[in-house]
Amino acid sequence: MSRVNLDLQTANQELELRSADEIVRWALERSERPLVTTNFRPYEAVILHLVTQVRPDIQVLWVDSGYNTSATYRFAESLIERLKLNVVTYIPQMSSARRNVLMGGIPDIDDPLHEEFTRQVKLEPFQRALAELKPDLWFNAIRKDQTAFRQSLDVVTQSRDGVIKVAPLFYWSEADLDAYLERFALPNEFDYFDPTKALETRECGLHTQL
């Protein structure tokens, strides 16, 4: 797997006052195998539009847990068509129907089964995708104001296996996101459900364990 060699502290100092578009261009200039990840949650049209305006054919990784709402699936299909997204979809190794029988539905976050549930529906497919697609750079839509953990992150970080993670929207607010959607007449979707979280302020493990 190729690697992007960066001094993270220097990179973040350089990018602190850059626009999101400038951050995307800066990152793509340093990457041979970039990808952008999405779960088609609210405001995902922003990161997908932002990145594909610069690199239209970039791989878009979607780990579909199998537990999305009908609205999310319809939103995903419409955005894939509108932005002509080069989507690569990964799914869990076990169907949601089978897992629901074995686990008695979606385990509560206090249930010992919840950790294994999260591994199966999100972490394992994502790790499998990274191993097979071998990106050197991963664009994501995390923002500093979303969770306590993300307060400790920055625009540029590194995964445990060496993939550079870039968050062009890191310092954006919801007002900034709304303004971008309005500017480009992009759709949004709020009927979204993440089975690995009980609250939006809770981490599912994707950014804490990978």
PLY file of the C-alpha trace (Angstrom):
ply
format ascii 1.0
element vertex 210
property float x
property float y
property float z
element edge 209
property int vertex1
property int vertex2
end_header
0.00 0.00 0.00
1.38 3.40 -0.96
1.75 6.01 1.76
1.46 9.78 1.88
4.42 11.05 3.87
3.43 14.09 5.89
4.41 15.90 9.03
0.94 16.15 10.56
1.67 19.15 12.77
3.11 21.15 9.88
0.27 20.13 7.59
-2.39 21.21 10.07
-0.69 24.53 10.70
-0.60 25.12 6.95
-4.26 24.20 6.47
-5.80 25.91 9.49
-6.86 29.00 7.54
-7.39 27.34 4.16
-10.83 26.96 2.60
-12.39 23.51 2.30
-11.81 23.57 -1.46
-8.15 24.46 -0.95
-7.79 21.61 1.56
-9.24 19.14 -0.95
-6.88 20.31 -3.69
-3.89 20.26 -1.32
-4.68 16.68 -0.33
-5.29 15.40 -3.86
-1.95 16.81 -5.01
-0.28 14.50 -2.47
-2.32 11.37 -3.06
-2.17 8.55 -5.59
-5.14 6.49 -4.32
-7.61 8.80 -2.58
-11.14 7.90 -1.58
-14.01 9.68 0.13
-16.24 7.85 2.58
-19.95 8.40 3.06
-22.93 6.94 4.90
-25.44 9.27 3.22
-26.35 10.81 6.54
-27.49 14.46 6.82
-25.21 16.95 5.04
-23.22 14.25 3.21
-24.02 15.97 -0.09
-21.55 18.68 0.96
-18.41 16.53 1.22
-19.38 14.48 -1.84
-20.01 17.55 -3.99
-16.92 19.34 -2.67
-14.53 16.48 -3.47
-16.06 15.37 -6.77
-15.92 18.91 -8.14
-12.15 18.52 -8.04
-11.86 14.76 -8.74
-15.09 13.54 -10.41
-13.99 9.90 -10.60
-12.75 9.54 -7.02
-13.78 6.29 -5.35
-16.67 6.80 -2.94
-16.75 4.15 -0.22
-20.16 3.36 1.25
-20.34 0.80 4.04
-24.02 -0.08 3.95
-24.93 -1.58 7.34
-28.21 -2.92 6.02
-30.13 -0.93 8.64
-30.63 2.34 6.76
-34.06 3.89 6.46
-36.01 3.81 3.22
-35.48 7.58 2.98
-31.70 7.16 3.27
-31.61 4.55 0.52
-33.70 6.79 -1.76
-31.49 9.77 -0.94
-28.36 7.73 -1.68
-29.63 6.63 -5.06
-30.64 10.15 -6.06
-27.30 11.64 -4.99
-25.33 8.87 -6.72
-27.18 9.68 -9.93
-27.00 13.44 -9.59
-23.28 13.63 -8.80
-22.37 10.58 -10.95
-20.60 9.09 -7.94
-18.08 6.31 -8.43
-19.50 4.33 -5.52
-17.94 1.17 -4.14
-20.30 -0.48 -1.66
-19.24 -2.84 1.13
-21.71 -4.75 3.25
-21.45 -6.91 6.40
-20.67 -10.59 5.94
-23.95 -11.54 7.66
-27.37 -10.32 6.55
-29.33 -8.05 8.88
-32.19 -10.58 8.91
-29.94 -13.37 10.16
-28.23 -11.10 12.69
-31.58 -9.91 14.02
-32.50 -13.52 14.78
-29.18 -14.34 16.44
-28.94 -11.10 18.44
-32.64 -10.53 19.04
-32.66 -7.33 17.01
-30.27 -4.40 17.43
-28.56 -4.73 20.82
-28.89 -1.78 23.20
-25.64 0.09 23.81
-25.53 -1.34 27.35
-25.86 -4.89 26.01
-22.58 -6.87 25.83
-23.55 -7.82 22.27
-23.47 -4.20 21.09
-19.69 -4.15 20.64
-19.82 -7.26 18.45
-22.80 -5.82 16.57
-20.80 -2.65 15.80
-17.83 -4.71 14.67
-19.96 -6.74 12.30
-22.00 -3.97 10.68
-19.44 -1.17 10.52
-15.86 -1.85 11.57
-15.24 -5.17 9.80
-16.64 -4.08 6.41
-14.70 -0.83 6.64
-11.45 -2.57 7.51
-12.04 -5.03 4.66
-12.62 -2.12 2.27
-9.41 -0.37 3.29
-7.44 -3.61 2.91
-8.83 -4.27 -0.57
-9.02 -0.74 -1.98
-5.66 0.26 -0.47
-6.21 4.03 -0.32
-3.39 6.31 0.76
-5.79 9.10 1.66
-9.31 9.10 3.09
-11.58 12.16 2.91
-14.28 12.24 5.59
-16.89 14.70 6.79
-16.13 14.83 10.51
-16.42 18.19 12.24
-14.86 19.45 15.44
-18.18 20.43 17.03
-19.80 16.98 16.64
-18.43 15.02 19.62
-16.09 15.47 22.56
-13.61 13.04 20.97
-13.47 15.03 17.75
-12.42 18.11 19.68
-9.05 16.36 20.00
-8.63 15.77 16.26
-7.58 18.06 13.42
-8.01 18.56 9.69
-5.32 15.97 8.94
-4.83 12.85 11.03
-3.60 9.33 10.39
-5.31 5.97 10.77
-3.70 3.18 12.74
-2.57 1.49 9.54
-1.07 4.65 8.07
-3.82 6.05 5.86
-3.94 9.83 5.92
-7.40 11.09 6.93
-8.46 14.54 5.73
-11.52 16.41 7.04
-12.03 19.51 4.84
-15.15 20.48 6.83
-13.51 20.13 10.24
-14.09 23.76 11.32
-17.49 24.15 9.67
-20.76 24.71 11.53
-24.21 23.50 10.52
-24.88 27.01 9.29
-21.90 26.71 6.96
-23.23 23.38 5.69
-26.71 24.81 5.13
-25.23 27.72 3.19
-23.26 25.34 0.95
-26.33 23.21 0.24
-28.31 26.32 -0.65
-25.53 27.75 -2.82
-25.36 24.62 -4.98
-29.04 23.63 -4.67
-28.06 20.29 -3.13
-30.52 17.96 -1.36
-30.40 16.93 2.28
-31.95 14.07 4.23
-32.61 13.89 7.97
-34.48 10.58 8.24
-31.24 8.79 9.03
-30.58 6.00 11.50
-27.23 4.66 12.71
-27.77 1.38 14.58
-24.36 1.64 16.28
-25.20 4.92 18.03
-27.81 5.95 20.56
-26.86 9.63 20.42
-25.23 11.80 17.77
-22.56 12.72 20.32
-21.51 9.08 20.70
-18.68 7.60 18.63
-19.30 4.28 16.84
-15.61 3.36 16.73
-14.84 4.20 13.13
-12.72 7.21 14.06
-11.56 5.97 17.44
-10.42 2.47 16.45
-9.28 2.83 12.83
0 1
1 2
2 3
3 4
4 5
5 6
6 7
7 8
8 9
9 10
10 11
11 12
12 13
13 14
14 15
15 16
16 17
17 18
18 19
19 20
20 21
21 22
22 23
23 24
24 25
25 26
26 27
27 28
28 29
29 30
30 31
31 32
32 33
33 34
34 35
35 36
36 37
37 38
38 39
39 40
40 41
41 42
42 43
43 44
44 45
45 46
46 47
47 48
48 49
49 50
50 51
51 52
52 53
53 54
54 55
55 56
56 57
57 58
58 59
59 60
60 61
61 62
62 63
63 64
64 65
65 66
66 67
67 68
68 69
69 70
70 71
71 72
72 73
73 74
74 75
75 76
76 77
77 78
78 79
79 80
80 81
81 82
82 83
83 84
84 85
85 86
86 87
87 88
88 89
89 90
90 91
91 92
92 93
93 94
94 95
95 96
96 97
97 98
98 99
99 100
100 101
101 102
102 103
103 104
104 105
105 106
106 107
107 108
108 109
109 110
110 111
111 112
112 113
113 114
114 115
115 116
116 117
117 118
118 119
119 120
120 121
121 122
122 123
123 124
124 125
125 126
126 127
127 128
128 129
129 130
130 131
131 132
132 133
133 134
134 135
135 136
136 137
137 138
138 139
139 140
140 141
141 142
142 143
143 144
144 145
145 146
146 147
147 148
148 149
149 150
150 151
151 152
152 153
153 154
154 155
155 156
156 157
157 158
158 159
159 160
160 161
161 162
162 163
163 164
164 165
165 166
166 167
167 168
168 169
169 170
170 171
171 172
172 173
173 174
174 175
175 176
176 177
177 178
178 179
179 180
180 181
181 182
182 183
183 184
184 185
185 186
186 187
187 188
188 189
189 190
190 191
191 192
192 193
193 194
194 195
195 196
196 197
197 198
198 199
199 200
200 201
201 202
202 203
203 204
204 205
205 206
206 207
207 208
208 209
